[in-house]
Amino acid sequence: MGLSHSSSFHNSHVRTVGDSGSVVITPYSDVYPRLDVLDMYSNETLRPQFDLLVQSYQALFDRSYEDMRSYYQIAGIHGLPYTAYDGVTGGAHQYNNGTDWAKGRWGGYCHHGDILFPTWHRPYMMLIESQLINEAKKIAAQYPDTEKEKYVEAANQLRHPYWDWADLKAIKGVPQFFTDLQLELNTPTGKKNVTNPLKRYYLPVNVSYPLAPGTNPTDKPNYTLPSMNFNPFTPAGYPTVRHPNAKYEDRDDIMNINMSTYVQGVFRAGFYQMFHIDNYLHFSNHAVRGSNDTEMEDTNPGHPDPAQFVGYAHFASLETTHDGFHLVTGGLAGHLSYPDITGFDPLFFFHHVNIDRLFALWQGVFPNSWLPESGVAINGTYTDDLYNNVNENTSLTPFRKSTTDFWNSKDIRDIETLGYTYPELTKYKGQDPKNLQGYLLQLYKPDDHYGRRIYAKLTIQAGKLVGPYSIRVFLDLPSADASTPVTSDHFAGFVAVWRSTTNSTYVTGTVDITSCMNKLGIRMEKHDYVGDVNATTGLVKPTSLFDVNNDIKIVPVMLNGTGVNIKDAGVTSVQVFSFESDQVDPNFLVESTGQFYGT
């Protein structure tokens, strides 16, 4: 939702710089990998790192919320409370809660919908990671002599793990160590069951404002999930939730059903598409681009010339697939679904370390591609006005590399200089980048159908409808509506619109419909003669391979399950493209084979 400023924070909870001085993020002296959290949990050799990680999260939870190094303060950098973190105000450009909300300006520090989306989140992950490592070293020193050496070394090697939610294992759902109320850990005082900090975080102060009677957590067990027009209110002492029910309890079953549906059709397909694109501008975020790689305001979003987009129509940006994960795991009134409050759910950081991993892997595949000379941060941030020009030298506030200077994108381009890496980068280091790309395309292949892939590309006017919401795509089912289950064979995928922005911003997303077509037995063969074949009936007709108007049903759906008219949801165009696979290596799509079939 992002720009629902009924959620402005109570001014009494302003931040102050603590006695310990400014928060400076310093690179680590040694390089160690950020591990898959599933390996860290299940591998006996790595398990001490998991023990320390969980205890360190709890230690950050336990710090005073006014401490700039507490979990509350770090989590609040992303969105609310829309107040200065560590004294970083932006000077004359500082966000004003009283006036800037009316302009549609975003009040958090994070960048979304611009070229700094991948790079801004990199020092953010380093900040939480560095604080966890500091706590881990303190805890490791408390273990008995028989175990101290092992845990001290584990603390030295600890880096924040990632959860790869597009891996096939994720089809089973969110790992239990993110959902169980308790975890068994080996602590300095022996093995014991501890309260699980990875499941939830209890807010120490009110976040957002109370809503209408009946729509606040205090109304449980008769809690009515609030309208999407507002951020959910979280009273002090209440936890973060995922897919909450009327009792303000997590509905893990719903979340896991979502995962089983979307991992294969949305997440894996998105990353498979993403690792084909070598242009940073198109890779980095979800805004529409023109043929000359300019920002949205320089293009005509209503009915773009297909020839301008055909080269990139089959690609999903890093941010687009990222948006989908937030909606799938958060649900209506769940914290992960709302940019303003998403950082308070601990799962956010495991998710975003994975986003950083994907960014780093993409850099490994396309090492010469980087930020363009200039871009536009359309939405603004806490320290920057709307439509601010940004580039690799733009300060990534509020992240300090010294007491006087901030990190910028150029500083964080090489992650090994920061003191970490990822296992796949270590494995393929020094090799031809094509080897890494081939591995990743095999890792995230959506299905076994190769030769040709077909995509539906949606262009959506953001800000037309208060989000978050999703645009579902169904094939060969004219009756599909918001009540049609996503488990239907006719469901091809969806595009997520995670946050509302100004009406001048457009979001693009692509849905790989190949697998759904194959499942339904819809003809996929290429036909170049005038009398083509109807994609649904298989009968010859004088149209193209896929009839966009009749064979695709677009269904916008709010998080509460309410259907929305396609125009009200801001969908301005639906285009269908196909690309041929390379005959030698079917993982690779050949860009020059792109064909446009209709709008």
Summary of the structure (lengths in Angstrom):
residues: 599
radius of gyration: 23.6
end to end distance: 28.4
largest distance: 80.1
contacts: 2054
relative contact order: 0.14
helix: 32%
strand: 18%
